[in-house]
Amino acid sequence: MDGRVVGTASGGESGYSRAASLTSLWVDPSARGKGVGDALIATVMAWAKAAGNNQLLLWVTETNAHAEKLYERHGFRRTGAIQPVRPGEDRLEFEMSVRI
């Protein structure tokens, strides 16, 4: 998009054997709905698979339905694990996982 950074994503270790973690994903509001998030997720999935993982995990905040729908399009499903966004905070986040 005209040489501007319109999104970023990162992946890393998950703490589980043969599973990586999508640790962050952000898309500039002006670029949302244009495939940027899809491309970033696909890139992290490809990286995780090339690194020998067969699963990708992430955490999504309970109020972020838009992001959850994006992840679901890529096959992610809730695992049932729930945790506070930060210790002592009332907001929750849900773990999601996909086989890669």
Backbone atoms as SQL, in Angstrom:
CREATE TABLE atoms (id INTEGER PRIMARY KEY, chain TEXT, resi INTEGER, resn TEXT, atom TEXT, x REAL, y REAL, z REAL);
INSERT INTO atoms VALUES
  (1, 'A', 1, 'MET', 'N', 0.837, -1.183, 0.000),
  (2, 'A', 1, 'MET', 'CA', 0.000, 0.000, 0.000),
  (3, 'A', 1, 'MET', 'C', 0.877, 1.239, 0.000),
  (4, 'A', 2, 'ASP', 'N', 1.383, 1.561, -1.145),
  (5, 'A', 2, 'ASP', 'CA', 2.200, 2.759, -1.338),
  (6, 'A', 2, 'ASP', 'C', 3.450, 2.778, -0.468),
  (7, 'A', 3, 'GLY', 'N', 4.018, 1.613, -0.166),
  (8, 'A', 3, 'GLY', 'CA', 5.228, 1.549, 0.622),
  (9, 'A', 3, 'GLY', 'C', 5.053, 1.737, 2.109),
  (10, 'A', 4, 'ARG', 'N', 3.815, 1.887, 2.572),
  (11, 'A', 4, 'ARG', 'CA', 3.546, 2.046, 4.012),
  (12, 'A', 4, 'ARG', 'C', 3.444, 0.681, 4.681),
  (13, 'A', 5, 'VAL', 'N', 3.828, 0.615, 5.921),
  (14, 'A', 5, 'VAL', 'CA', 3.593, -0.584, 6.724),
  (15, 'A', 5, 'VAL', 'C', 2.130, -0.554, 7.140),
  (16, 'A', 6, 'VAL', 'N', 1.374, -1.564, 6.732),
  (17, 'A', 6, 'VAL', 'CA', -0.052, -1.605, 7.047),
  (18, 'A', 6, 'VAL', 'C', -0.405, -2.789, 7.932),
  (19, 'A', 7, 'GLY', 'N', 0.598, -3.578, 8.310),
  (20, 'A', 7, 'GLY', 'CA', 0.320, -4.702, 9.194),
  (21, 'A', 7, 'GLY', 'C', 1.598, -5.355, 9.654),
  (22, 'A', 8, 'THR', 'N', 1.468, -6.077, 10.740),
  (23, 'A', 8, 'THR', 'CA', 2.604, -6.804, 11.285),
  (24, 'A', 8, 'THR', 'C', 2.086, -8.039, 12.017),
  (25, 'A', 9, 'ALA', 'N', 2.900, -9.066, 12.027),
  (26, 'A', 9, 'ALA', 'CA', 2.569, -10.300, 12.748),
  (27, 'A', 9, 'ALA', 'C', 3.860, -10.920, 13.237),
  (28, 'A', 10, 'SER', 'N', 3.754, -11.706, 14.288),
  (29, 'A', 10, 'SER', 'CA', 4.929, -12.424, 14.769),
  (30, 'A', 10, 'SER', 'C', 4.516, -13.788, 15.284),
  (31, 'A', 11, 'GLY', 'N', 5.443, -14.694, 15.221),
  (32, 'A', 11, 'GLY', 'CA', 5.228, -16.047, 15.720),
  (33, 'A', 11, 'GLY', 'C', 6.401, -16.460, 16.570),
  (34, 'A', 12, 'GLY', 'N', 6.196, -17.479, 17.374),
  (35, 'A', 12, 'GLY', 'CA', 7.270, -17.952, 18.232),
  (36, 'A', 12, 'GLY', 'C', 6.935, -19.291, 18.842),
  (37, 'A', 13, 'GLU', 'N', 7.700, -19.641, 19.840),
  (38, 'A', 13, 'GLU', 'CA', 7.497, -20.900, 20.558),
  (39, 'A', 13, 'GLU', 'C', 6.176, -20.860, 21.321),
  (40, 'A', 14, 'SER', 'N', 5.553, -22.012, 21.459),
  (41, 'A', 14, 'SER', 'CA', 4.300, -22.070, 22.211),
  (42, 'A', 14, 'SER', 'C', 4.470, -22.728, 23.574),
  (43, 'A', 15, 'GLY', 'N', 5.566, -23.452, 23.742),
  (44, 'A', 15, 'GLY', 'CA', 5.746, -24.204, 24.974),
  (45, 'A', 15, 'GLY', 'C', 5.267, -25.641, 24.844),
  (46, 'A', 16, 'TYR', 'N', 4.693, -25.986, 23.707),
  (47, 'A', 16, 'TYR', 'CA', 4.232, -27.346, 23.443),
  (48, 'A', 16, 'TYR', 'C', 5.054, -27.940, 22.308),
  (49, 'A', 17, 'SER', 'N', 5.265, -29.236, 22.354),
  (50, 'A', 17, 'SER', 'CA', 6.010, -29.922, 21.315),
  (51, 'A', 17, 'SER', 'C', 5.285, -29.824, 19.972),
  (52, 'A', 18, 'ARG', 'N', 6.017, -29.451, 18.933),
  (53, 'A', 18, 'ARG', 'CA', 5.526, -29.366, 17.565),
  (54, 'A', 18, 'ARG', 'C', 4.371, -28.389, 17.391),
  (55, 'A', 19, 'ALA', 'N', 4.328, -27.384, 18.241),
  (56, 'A', 19, 'ALA', 'CA', 3.313, -26.331, 18.136),
  (57, 'A', 19, 'ALA', 'C', 3.993, -24.974, 18.256),
  (58, 'A', 20, 'ALA', 'N', 3.628, -24.081, 17.349),
  (59, 'A', 20, 'ALA', 'CA', 4.115, -22.701, 17.397),
  (60, 'A', 20, 'ALA', 'C', 2.974, -21.803, 17.844),
  (61, 'A', 21, 'SER', 'N', 3.294, -20.550, 18.082),
  (62, 'A', 21, 'SER', 'CA', 2.297, -19.594, 18.549),
  (63, 'A', 21, 'SER', 'C', 2.295, -18.356, 17.662),
  (64, 'A', 22, 'LEU', 'N', 1.117, -17.915, 17.267),
  (65, 'A', 22, 'LEU', 'CA', 0.948, -16.616, 16.620),
  (66, 'A', 22, 'LEU', 'C', 0.843, -15.626, 17.775),
  (67, 'A', 23, 'THR', 'N', 1.908, -14.877, 18.010),
  (68, 'A', 23, 'THR', 'CA', 1.986, -14.062, 19.226),
  (69, 'A', 23, 'THR', 'C', 1.436, -12.660, 19.078),
  (70, 'A', 24, 'SER', 'N', 1.370, -12.153, 17.838),
  (71, 'A', 24, 'SER', 'CA', 0.770, -10.838, 17.642),
  (72, 'A', 24, 'SER', 'C', 0.336, -10.685, 16.194),
  (73, 'A', 25, 'LEU', 'N', -0.702, -9.885, 16.012),
  (74, 'A', 25, 'LEU', 'CA', -1.189, -9.565, 14.672),
  (75, 'A', 25, 'LEU', 'C', -1.851, -8.201, 14.755),
  (76, 'A', 26, 'TRP', 'N', -1.455, -7.305, 13.873),
  (77, 'A', 26, 'TRP', 'CA', -2.057, -5.969, 13.815),
  (78, 'A', 26, 'TRP', 'C', -2.150, -5.550, 12.363),
  (79, 'A', 27, 'VAL', 'N', -3.303, -4.985, 12.001),
  (80, 'A', 27, 'VAL', 'CA', -3.512, -4.428, 10.668),
  (81, 'A', 27, 'VAL', 'C', -4.009, -2.999, 10.842),
  (82, 'A', 28, 'ASP', 'N', -3.372, -2.066, 10.139),
  (83, 'A', 28, 'ASP', 'CA', -3.781, -0.670, 10.178),
  (84, 'A', 28, 'ASP', 'C', -5.262, -0.573, 9.791),
  (85, 'A', 29, 'PRO', 'N', -6.045, 0.224, 10.510),
  (86, 'A', 29, 'PRO', 'CA', -7.471, 0.341, 10.184),
  (87, 'A', 29, 'PRO', 'C', -7.748, 0.679, 8.718),
  (88, 'A', 30, 'SER', 'N', -6.874, 1.449, 8.083),
  (89, 'A', 30, 'SER', 'CA', -7.094, 1.814, 6.682),
  (90, 'A', 30, 'SER', 'C', -6.908, 0.631, 5.729),
  (91, 'A', 31, 'ALA', 'N', -6.283, -0.451, 6.200),
  (92, 'A', 31, 'ALA', 'CA', -6.010, -1.611, 5.350),
  (93, 'A', 31, 'ALA', 'C', -6.884, -2.811, 5.690),
  (94, 'A', 32, 'ARG', 'N', -7.736, -2.675, 6.681),
  (95, 'A', 32, 'ARG', 'CA', -8.583, -3.799, 7.083),
  (96, 'A', 32, 'ARG', 'C', -9.606, -4.113, 6.000),
  (97, 'A', 33, 'GLY', 'N', -9.879, -5.403, 5.849),
  (98, 'A', 33, 'GLY', 'CA', -10.825, -5.843, 4.827),
  (99, 'A', 33, 'GLY', 'C', -10.220, -5.936, 3.437),
  (100, 'A', 34, 'LYS', 'N', -8.894, -5.818, 3.351),
  (101, 'A', 34, 'LYS', 'CA', -8.220, -5.836, 2.046),
  (102, 'A', 34, 'LYS', 'C', -7.271, -7.018, 1.898),
  (103, 'A', 35, 'GLY', 'N', -7.369, -7.995, 2.791),
  (104, 'A', 35, 'GLY', 'CA', -6.556, -9.202, 2.681),
  (105, 'A', 35, 'GLY', 'C', -5.229, -9.164, 3.410),
  (106, 'A', 36, 'VAL', 'N', -4.926, -8.064, 4.081),
  (107, 'A', 36, 'VAL', 'CA', -3.647, -7.949, 4.783),
  (108, 'A', 36, 'VAL', 'C', -3.572, -8.959, 5.927),
  (109, 'A', 37, 'GLY', 'N', -4.606, -9.036, 6.742),
  (110, 'A', 37, 'GLY', 'CA', -4.623, -9.995, 7.848),
  (111, 'A', 37, 'GLY', 'C', -4.513, -11.426, 7.353),
  (112, 'A', 38, 'ASP', 'N', -5.217, -11.740, 6.263),
  (113, 'A', 38, 'ASP', 'CA', -5.142, -13.087, 5.680),
  (114, 'A', 38, 'ASP', 'C', -3.709, -13.406, 5.256),
  (115, 'A', 39, 'ALA', 'N', -3.046, -12.448, 4.606),
  (116, 'A', 39, 'ALA', 'CA', -1.674, -12.669, 4.147),
  (117, 'A', 39, 'ALA', 'C', -0.720, -12.849, 5.333),
  (118, 'A', 40, 'LEU', 'N', -0.910, -12.070, 6.375),
  (119, 'A', 40, 'LEU', 'CA', -0.043, -12.196, 7.550),
  (120, 'A', 40, 'LEU', 'C', -0.223, -13.546, 8.232),
  (121, 'A', 41, 'ILE', 'N', -1.458, -13.974, 8.391),
  (122, 'A', 41, 'ILE', 'CA', -1.715, -15.284, 9.008),
  (123, 'A', 41, 'ILE', 'C', -1.119, -16.391, 8.155),
  (124, 'A', 42, 'ALA', 'N', -1.324, -16.337, 6.853),
  (125, 'A', 42, 'ALA', 'CA', -0.775, -17.359, 5.960),
  (126, 'A', 42, 'ALA', 'C', 0.749, -17.413, 6.060),
  (127, 'A', 43, 'THR', 'N', 1.380, -16.263, 6.198),
  (128, 'A', 43, 'THR', 'CA', 2.838, -16.211, 6.312),
  (129, 'A', 43, 'THR', 'C', 3.307, -16.863, 7.605),
  (130, 'A', 44, 'VAL', 'N', 2.656, -16.563, 8.726),
  (131, 'A', 44, 'VAL', 'CA', 3.047, -17.173, 10.007),
  (132, 'A', 44, 'VAL', 'C', 2.767, -18.671, 9.974),
  (133, 'A', 45, 'MET', 'N', 1.666, -19.084, 9.363),
  (134, 'A', 45, 'MET', 'CA', 1.372, -20.515, 9.253),
  (135, 'A', 45, 'MET', 'C', 2.455, -21.223, 8.442),
  (136, 'A', 46, 'ALA', 'N', 2.872, -20.633, 7.330),
  (137, 'A', 46, 'ALA', 'CA', 3.916, -21.233, 6.496),
  (138, 'A', 46, 'ALA', 'C', 5.237, -21.320, 7.251),
  (139, 'A', 47, 'TRP', 'N', 5.578, -20.254, 7.991),
  (140, 'A', 47, 'TRP', 'CA', 6.803, -20.262, 8.799),
  (141, 'A', 47, 'TRP', 'C', 6.753, -21.388, 9.832),
  (142, 'A', 48, 'ALA', 'N', 5.617, -21.509, 10.542),
  (143, 'A', 48, 'ALA', 'CA', 5.475, -22.518, 11.592),
  (144, 'A', 48, 'ALA', 'C', 5.597, -23.927, 11.015),
  (145, 'A', 49, 'LYS', 'N', 4.974, -24.161, 9.883),
  (146, 'A', 49, 'LYS', 'CA', 5.031, -25.483, 9.250),
  (147, 'A', 49, 'LYS', 'C', 6.447, -25.792, 8.781),
  (148, 'A', 50, 'ALA', 'N', 7.110, -24.817, 8.157),
  (149, 'A', 50, 'ALA', 'CA', 8.487, -25.012, 7.685),
  (150, 'A', 50, 'ALA', 'C', 9.442, -25.298, 8.845),
  (151, 'A', 51, 'ALA', 'N', 9.108, -24.806, 10.033),
  (152, 'A', 51, 'ALA', 'CA', 9.930, -25.038, 11.224),
  (153, 'A', 51, 'ALA', 'C', 9.650, -26.398, 11.859),
  (154, 'A', 52, 'GLY', 'N', 8.751, -27.190, 11.245),
  (155, 'A', 52, 'GLY', 'CA', 8.482, -28.535, 11.735),
  (156, 'A', 52, 'GLY', 'C', 7.309, -28.655, 12.693),
  (157, 'A', 53, 'ASN', 'N', 6.537, -27.615, 12.809),
  (158, 'A', 53, 'ASN', 'CA', 5.365, -27.666, 13.692),
  (159, 'A', 53, 'ASN', 'C', 4.158, -28.214, 12.937),
  (160, 'A', 54, 'ASN', 'N', 3.229, -28.814, 13.678),
  (161, 'A', 54, 'ASN', 'CA', 1.986, -29.286, 13.062),
  (162, 'A', 54, 'ASN', 'C', 0.755, -28.622, 13.665),
  (163, 'A', 55, 'GLN', 'N', 0.982, -27.621, 14.495),
  (164, 'A', 55, 'GLN', 'CA', -0.116, -26.906, 15.138),
  (165, 'A', 55, 'GLN', 'C', 0.309, -25.464, 15.361),
  (166, 'A', 56, 'LEU', 'N', -0.668, -24.556, 15.252),
  (167, 'A', 56, 'LEU', 'CA', -0.430, -23.139, 15.532),
  (168, 'A', 56, 'LEU', 'C', -1.479, -22.692, 16.538),
  (169, 'A', 57, 'LEU', 'N', -1.031, -22.053, 17.610),
  (170, 'A', 57, 'LEU', 'CA', -1.903, -21.585, 18.691),
  (171, 'A', 57, 'LEU', 'C', -1.909, -20.064, 18.731),
  (172, 'A', 58, 'LEU', 'N', -2.980, -19.503, 19.298),
  (173, 'A', 58, 'LEU', 'CA', -3.049, -18.060, 19.537),
  (174, 'A', 58, 'LEU', 'C', -4.056, -17.796, 20.636),
  (175, 'A', 59, 'TRP', 'N', -4.037, -16.583, 21.158),
  (176, 'A', 59, 'TRP', 'CA', -5.012, -16.109, 22.135),
  (177, 'A', 59, 'TRP', 'C', -5.717, -14.903, 21.549),
  (178, 'A', 60, 'VAL', 'N', -7.047, -14.870, 21.669),
  (179, 'A', 60, 'VAL', 'CA', -7.826, -13.745, 21.156),
  (180, 'A', 60, 'VAL', 'C', -8.716, -13.214, 22.287),
  (181, 'A', 61, 'THR', 'N', -8.773, -11.897, 22.413),
  (182, 'A', 61, 'THR', 'CA', -9.574, -11.258, 23.457),
  (183, 'A', 61, 'THR', 'C', -11.061, -11.475, 23.185),
  (184, 'A', 62, 'GLU', 'N', -11.819, -11.723, 24.235),
  (185, 'A', 62, 'GLU', 'CA', -13.239, -12.057, 24.110),
  (186, 'A', 62, 'GLU', 'C', -14.057, -11.011, 23.358),
  (187, 'A', 63, 'THR', 'N', -13.636, -9.774, 23.380),
  (188, 'A', 63, 'THR', 'CA', -14.406, -8.715, 22.726),
  (189, 'A', 63, 'THR', 'C', -13.963, -8.465, 21.282),
  (190, 'A', 64, 'ASN', 'N', -13.035, -9.258, 20.781),
  (191, 'A', 64, 'ASN', 'CA', -12.494, -9.038, 19.437),
  (192, 'A', 64, 'ASN', 'C', -13.100, -10.041, 18.445),
  (193, 'A', 65, 'ALA', 'N', -14.405, -9.927, 18.234),
  (194, 'A', 65, 'ALA', 'CA', -15.122, -10.847, 17.348),
  (195, 'A', 65, 'ALA', 'C', -14.607, -10.778, 15.916),
  (196, 'A', 66, 'HIS', 'N', -14.207, -9.587, 15.463),
  (197, 'A', 66, 'HIS', 'CA', -13.691, -9.441, 14.100),
  (198, 'A', 66, 'HIS', 'C', -12.438, -10.296, 13.909),
  (199, 'A', 67, 'ALA', 'N', -11.509, -10.232, 14.850),
  (200, 'A', 67, 'ALA', 'CA', -10.286, -11.030, 14.763),
  (201, 'A', 67, 'ALA', 'C', -10.608, -12.518, 14.848),
  (202, 'A', 68, 'GLU', 'N', -11.530, -12.879, 15.726),
  (203, 'A', 68, 'GLU', 'CA', -11.878, -14.297, 15.863),
  (204, 'A', 68, 'GLU', 'C', -12.440, -14.847, 14.544),
  (205, 'A', 69, 'LYS', 'N', -13.255, -14.067, 13.855),
  (206, 'A', 69, 'LYS', 'CA', -13.779, -14.497, 12.549),
  (207, 'A', 69, 'LYS', 'C', -12.655, -14.649, 11.534),
  (208, 'A', 70, 'LEU', 'N', -11.688, -13.733, 11.556),
  (209, 'A', 70, 'LEU', 'CA', -10.530, -13.837, 10.673),
  (210, 'A', 70, 'LEU', 'C', -9.794, -15.151, 10.939),
  (211, 'A', 71, 'TYR', 'N', -9.525, -15.455, 12.196),
  (212, 'A', 71, 'TYR', 'CA', -8.825, -16.690, 12.542),
  (213, 'A', 71, 'TYR', 'C', -9.640, -17.919, 12.132),
  (214, 'A', 72, 'GLU', 'N', -10.940, -17.878, 12.346),
  (215, 'A', 72, 'GLU', 'CA', -11.798, -19.008, 11.965),
  (216, 'A', 72, 'GLU', 'C', -11.732, -19.274, 10.462),
  (217, 'A', 73, 'ARG', 'N', -11.612, -18.225, 9.655),
  (218, 'A', 73, 'ARG', 'CA', -11.479, -18.412, 8.202),
  (219, 'A', 73, 'ARG', 'C', -10.243, -19.232, 7.847),
  (220, 'A', 74, 'HIS', 'N', -9.261, -19.209, 8.725),
  (221, 'A', 74, 'HIS', 'CA', -8.019, -19.955, 8.493),
  (222, 'A', 74, 'HIS', 'C', -8.009, -21.285, 9.242),
  (223, 'A', 75, 'GLY', 'N', -9.155, -21.696, 9.748),
  (224, 'A', 75, 'GLY', 'CA', -9.280, -23.001, 10.385),
  (225, 'A', 75, 'GLY', 'C', -9.091, -23.037, 11.879),
  (226, 'A', 76, 'PHE', 'N', -8.780, -21.902, 12.503),
  (227, 'A', 76, 'PHE', 'CA', -8.613, -21.874, 13.955),
  (228, 'A', 76, 'PHE', 'C', -9.952, -22.132, 14.640),
  (229, 'A', 77, 'ARG', 'N', -9.908, -22.871, 15.736),
  (230, 'A', 77, 'ARG', 'CA', -11.075, -23.129, 16.564),
  (231, 'A', 77, 'ARG', 'C', -10.677, -22.947, 18.024),
  (232, 'A', 78, 'ARG', 'N', -11.632, -22.541, 18.846),
  (233, 'A', 78, 'ARG', 'CA', -11.367, -22.417, 20.283),
  (234, 'A', 78, 'ARG', 'C', -11.027, -23.784, 20.861),
  (235, 'A', 79, 'THR', 'N', -10.052, -23.796, 21.766),
  (236, 'A', 79, 'THR', 'CA', -9.639, -25.045, 22.408),
  (237, 'A', 79, 'THR', 'C', -10.384, -25.299, 23.711),
  (238, 'A', 80, 'GLY', 'N', -11.001, -24.268, 24.265),
  (239, 'A', 80, 'GLY', 'CA', -11.642, -24.369, 25.572),
  (240, 'A', 80, 'GLY', 'C', -10.825, -23.714, 26.671),
  (241, 'A', 81, 'ALA', 'N', -9.566, -23.412, 26.392),
  (242, 'A', 81, 'ALA', 'CA', -8.719, -22.738, 27.387),
  (243, 'A', 81, 'ALA', 'C', -9.060, -21.247, 27.420),
  (244, 'A', 82, 'ILE', 'N', -9.173, -20.717, 28.637),
  (245, 'A', 82, 'ILE', 'CA', -9.518, -19.306, 28.858),
  (246, 'A', 82, 'ILE', 'C', -8.574, -18.764, 29.932),
  (247, 'A', 83, 'GLN', 'N', -8.190, -17.489, 29.783),
  (248, 'A', 83, 'GLN', 'CA', -7.356, -16.849, 30.797),
  (249, 'A', 83, 'GLN', 'C', -7.641, -15.354, 30.801),
  (250, 'A', 84, 'PRO', 'N', -7.305, -14.669, 31.899),
  (251, 'A', 84, 'PRO', 'CA', -7.432, -13.207, 31.903),
  (252, 'A', 84, 'PRO', 'C', -6.449, -12.598, 30.905),
  (253, 'A', 85, 'VAL', 'N', -6.823, -11.468, 30.309),
  (254, 'A', 85, 'VAL', 'CA', -5.921, -10.778, 29.390),
  (255, 'A', 85, 'VAL', 'C', -4.626, -10.413, 30.123),
  (256, 'A', 86, 'ARG', 'N', -4.762, -9.905, 31.332),
  (257, 'A', 86, 'ARG', 'CA', -3.639, -9.596, 32.221),
  (258, 'A', 86, 'ARG', 'C', -4.035, -10.004, 33.628),
  (259, 'A', 87, 'PRO', 'N', -3.077, -10.380, 34.458),
  (260, 'A', 87, 'PRO', 'CA', -3.416, -10.737, 35.840),
  (261, 'A', 87, 'PRO', 'C', -4.205, -9.614, 36.518),
  (262, 'A', 88, 'GLY', 'N', -5.289, -9.976, 37.159),
  (263, 'A', 88, 'GLY', 'CA', -6.123, -9.030, 37.873),
  (264, 'A', 88, 'GLY', 'C', -7.150, -8.309, 37.023),
  (265, 'A', 89, 'GLU', 'N', -7.144, -8.552, 35.716),
  (266, 'A', 89, 'GLU', 'CA', -8.088, -7.891, 34.811),
  (267, 'A', 89, 'GLU', 'C', -9.305, -8.788, 34.583),
  (268, 'A', 90, 'ASP', 'N', -10.482, -8.180, 34.424),
  (269, 'A', 90, 'ASP', 'CA', -11.709, -8.938, 34.218),
  (270, 'A', 90, 'ASP', 'C', -11.861, -9.467, 32.799),
  (271, 'A', 91, 'ARG', 'N', -11.258, -8.765, 31.819),
  (272, 'A', 91, 'ARG', 'CA', -11.393, -9.231, 30.434),
  (273, 'A', 91, 'ARG', 'C', -10.695, -10.569, 30.259),
  (274, 'A', 92, 'LEU', 'N', -11.307, -11.420, 29.417),
  (275, 'A', 92, 'LEU', 'CA', -10.763, -12.746, 29.164),
  (276, 'A', 92, 'LEU', 'C', -10.273, -12.866, 27.732),
  (277, 'A', 93, 'GLU', 'N', -9.412, -13.848, 27.518),
  (278, 'A', 93, 'GLU', 'CA', -9.020, -14.209, 26.165),
  (279, 'A', 93, 'GLU', 'C', -9.135, -15.715, 26.018),
  (280, 'A', 94, 'PHE', 'N', -9.402, -16.132, 24.781),
  (281, 'A', 94, 'PHE', 'CA', -9.628, -17.530, 24.464),
  (282, 'A', 94, 'PHE', 'C', -8.489, -18.054, 23.605),
  (283, 'A', 95, 'GLU', 'N', -8.044, -19.263, 23.917),
  (284, 'A', 95, 'GLU', 'CA', -7.031, -19.894, 23.077),
  (285, 'A', 95, 'GLU', 'C', -7.703, -20.496, 21.862),
  (286, 'A', 96, 'MET', 'N', -7.024, -20.364, 20.719),
  (287, 'A', 96, 'MET', 'CA', -7.496, -20.967, 19.467),
  (288, 'A', 96, 'MET', 'C', -6.338, -21.757, 18.870),
  (289, 'A', 97, 'SER', 'N', -6.682, -22.787, 18.091),
  (290, 'A', 97, 'SER', 'CA', -5.672, -23.660, 17.526),
  (291, 'A', 97, 'SER', 'C', -6.078, -24.111, 16.135),
  (292, 'A', 98, 'VAL', 'N', -5.067, -24.395, 15.300),
  (293, 'A', 98, 'VAL', 'CA', -5.303, -24.967, 13.976),
  (294, 'A', 98, 'VAL', 'C', -4.190, -25.976, 13.695),
  (295, 'A', 99, 'ARG', 'N', -4.519, -27.067, 13.022),
  (296, 'A', 99, 'ARG', 'CA', -3.523, -28.027, 12.541),
  (297, 'A', 99, 'ARG', 'C', -2.932, -27.469, 11.253),
  (298, 'A', 100, 'ILE', 'N', -1.632, -27.566, 11.103),
  (299, 'A', 100, 'ILE', 'CA', -0.987, -27.064, 9.887),
  (300, 'A', 100, 'ILE', 'C', -0.181, -28.166, 9.222);
